[in-house]
Amino acid sequence: MLHSITGVFPVFQTPFREDFSIDSEVLAAEIEWMYGHDIDGIVMAMVSEVIRLSGEERRELARLSCEYGLDHGPVVISVGAESTSIAVGFAHHAEEVGATAVMAIPPMSVSAGEDELYRYYQALLDAIDIPVIIQDASGYVGEPMSIGMQAGLLDAYQERVLFKPEAIPIGPRLTELRDATEGAACVFEGSGGISLVDSFKRGIAGTMPGAEVCWAIVKLWNALKDGDDVRVNSINGPLASLISLQTSFDAFVAVEKHLLVKQGVFTSARVRGPVGFRLDPETTAEVDRVFELLVTASA
């Protein structure tokens, strides 16, 4: 498979100090911890809270990601922005600091048409030499992207184009993309793992979940590859229950950081505000209950 970008690529969470600056020491420890669970690569993306960082901070986080991650495996850097020129600038920087690939959501502040989005991704592909992962993040923001537009980019740029489709319904949309590209699309599941079992059957190359239970995702991925249905079902049940509690971008971030603190990876669950979701005691108790079930199932 292309460029060894295949398998389990967790999106890391960004740790913040008391002054809400990026805690580089905890970030280094987080990346080491993830690789200790046999992941295949790391990703800096939306749940890394990139949309709440300044341009300077995004570049610094990308640099740190490559510094800490490249000795272990591939590093994917999110470069999506509200203008093509800014996205291209982020992409140039990601390539300069050694990123294996970049990933880009479309602009969120406008409902761009098919031709506009094609030109946006075309500019990124023309600006750099490394692969570009097209992230249809409409499960969080915006409108679903045209399957035809995505297939057209693959036809024009071949193996340099990869995909992370998150439009609803995920399974049928994934199949539509696969069929529109005659099976050539290299696709990553991106729903936190809740759609991993179904997506695997549709021919994905890998998954990009959060970091907090990457150990469970790795074991589920291996069970899927081995055809071990008993183990698949054992892990998938509590995993799906856990992800079902994460119903928004802020819910994903809150739960993921809570569980990283619980496992001793983070020292704080700080999130930059304003946010639309915070864990209350009842939800926290349910997250912890289901987490323990997942630990047992993954043993």
N, C-alpha and C positions, 0 to 999 in steps of 0.2 A: 504494500500500500504506500501511497505517496509520502516521501519525505519522513517516514517513520511517525507521521502524525496520525496515530491510530491507538485506540484503547481508551484508558481512563485518564482524562485531563481535568482535574478539579479546578474550579475558579476559586482562588484564594480570597479570604476576607482581609481587609486592611485594618491593622491595629492602630489605635490612636492613643497618644499620651494624654495627660490631663489637659494640656492646652490645645488638644485636637490636632497636633502635628503628627505626621506619620511616625510610628514607632518602628524604626528599622531593625532593632535588635529582636523584637518579638516577631516581625515579619520573617527574618532569617530563620528563627526557631520554627515558625509555622511551616515553612517550605521544607526544612529538614524533616519535620514530623510527618508531613504528607509523603515524602519519598521513602520514609521508613515503612510505609504501608504499601509499597510496590506499585505506586501510580506510574503512569507512562509519561506525563508531562504536566505543566501547569499553565493556567490561563489568568490573565488580568482582564476583568470584564465588568459587567454591570454590578454584580453583587460585591465586587471589590470597591464599590462606591465611587467609581471614576467620575460619575456625573456630579459628584459633590466636591470634586477636587479642582483646583486652579490648573491652568495649562502647565505651569511650572511644576506643580505637584504631580501631575500625570506623567510628565517626562521623568521626574525623579523616581516615581514608583515603577515605571517601565525599566529604568536603568537598574534599580535594585532587584527587580524580578529576574532580569537576565544575569546580574552578578551572582545572585544566590542560586538560581535555578539551572543555568546552562551546563554546569558541571555534572548534573544528574540526568538531564533530558531536555526535550524541546520546550520552548517557551513561546506562548501565543499572547500577543498584546492587543487589547482593544483600542481602536483608533477612531471610532465613529464620532462625528461631531455635527454641529448645526450648519456648518458650511463646508463645501468641498475643500477650500483652501486650508482650513484648520485641520480637517481630517488628513489631508495629504501631508501637512507638516508633522502631525503625530506619526504618520506612517514612515516618513523619512527618518525621524528620530528613532523609532522602533528598529528599523533596519540597521541604523548606525550602531546601536548598542547591542546588536547581535540576535534580535528576535528571530525565531524560526519561521513564524508566520504572524500576520496581523488578522484581526477580526473587526468587522465594522457593522454596527447597527445603522439604519438610515437616520436622517435628521428627525427629531421628535416634535419640533415646533411647527412644522408644515406638513400638509398632506401632499407630498410630491407625487406627480404622475409617473407612469412607467418610463417614459423617455428621460425624465429628470433623474430618476433613480439609476437608470442604466448609465447615464453620463457620470453620476457620482461614483459608482463602482468602477467604471472604466478609467476615471482619473486616478483612482487608487492603484489599479492594476498597471497603469502606464507609468506611474511615478516610482514604483519599486520593483525589485526582482523576486522577492519572496512571495509565497502564497498569500491569498486573501480569502478569509472565511466570511461568507455573506451571512449575517445574523438577522433573520427575520424575527425581531423581538416583539412582534405584535401581541404575543401573549401578555406582555407588560404594557407596551405603549404602541400607539399608531395603528395603521391598517395593514392587513396582510399584503405581502408583496406578490406581484404577479409571478406565477410559475413560469410563464413564457419568457419573461424578462430574465429570470434566473438561469433558465436553460440556455438562453441566448448568450449570456456571459460565459457559461461553460463551453459553449460551442466556439466562441471567439478566443478564449484564453486557455482552454483545455485544462490540464492538470493543476494549473496555478489557482484555480477556483475551487473552493470547498464550501460546505453549507452547514448552517446550524438553524434549522427551521423550528420555530416555536409558535407558529400560527395555529389557531384552533380551527378544526379538530386536528391534532398533531399527527395521528396515524394516517388518516386518509390523505392529508396534505403531503406527508412524507412519501407515500406511495405515488402520488401524482407527480412529484418531482422526480422520483426514481424512474417512473415510466416515461416521462417527458424527455429524459436524458438517456433513455435506453440502458439504464443501469449504470451509467458512467459517473453519476454524482457521488462524490465522497461526502457522506452526511454524518453529522454528530447529533446525538440526542441531547436536548438542552432543557429538560423539564425538571431538573433536580433529581432525576432518577425514577420518577413516578411512572413514566412512559417507557422505561428502558426495556422491559420484557417485550412489549408489543413492538417497539421500534427495532429491536434486535432481529425479530422475525422478518422485518421489512428491509434488512440489508444494510444497517448502519456500519460505519467504520469505527465509531467510538461514542463516548459520552462525556459531557462537560457538566458535572454536578457541582454542588458546593463542596467545600473542603471538610466540613465538620464530621461527616460520616464516610469519608473517602474509603476507609478500610472495608466498610460494608459494600460499597459500590464495586470495589475491586473483586471481592469475593463473589458478588452477584455476576459480574462480567465474566469471570472465569467459569462459573457454573453454567452460564449460558453457552459459552464456547465448548464446554465439555458435554453439553446435552444432559446435565444432571437436573432433571425436572424437580426432584424432591428438594434439593438444596435451593434451587431457584424459588420455588414456592415458599419455602421456609423463610428466606431473607426478604423476598418481595413483599410479603404481607405487612410486617412492621415498618418497612421502608416506606411503602405507600401510605400507611397511616401517619407517619411522621411528616412526609411531604404534603399531605392533605391539610395539615395545619398551617401551611405557609401559602397563604392565599393572595399575597401581594408582594411587590418588591421589598417593602419595608418589613414584612413578615418574614421573608426569606432571610434578610440580613439579621433581624433580631434573634431568630431561632438559631441561626448558624453561629453567631457570636456567643450566644448563651451556651451552646454546646461546646464550643472551643474553650470557653472558660471552665466549664464543668470537667473537661478532660485535661486541664492544666496547660493548654497550649497558649491561651491568651490570659493576660492578667486583668483585663477589663473588657466589657461588652460595649464600650462607648460607640455611639453612632452619631454622625454629624446631623444636626437638625436643620430645619424642621422635618419631622417624620410623621407618617400617617398611621403608624402602628407601634405599640409598645407591649411587651409581654405583661399580662396581669398574672396574679398568683395562680388562678385556676388553669390558665393556658400553660403556664410554666410547669405546673404539676403534671399536666397531660403530656407535654413534651418529654419530661423526664421519665414518665411511665413508659411511653412508647420507645424511647431511646433504650431503656434497659431491656425491653423485649428484643430490640434489634441487636443489641450486644450479645444476648443469649443465642439468637438465631444465627449469628455470624461466627460463633465460636468454632 
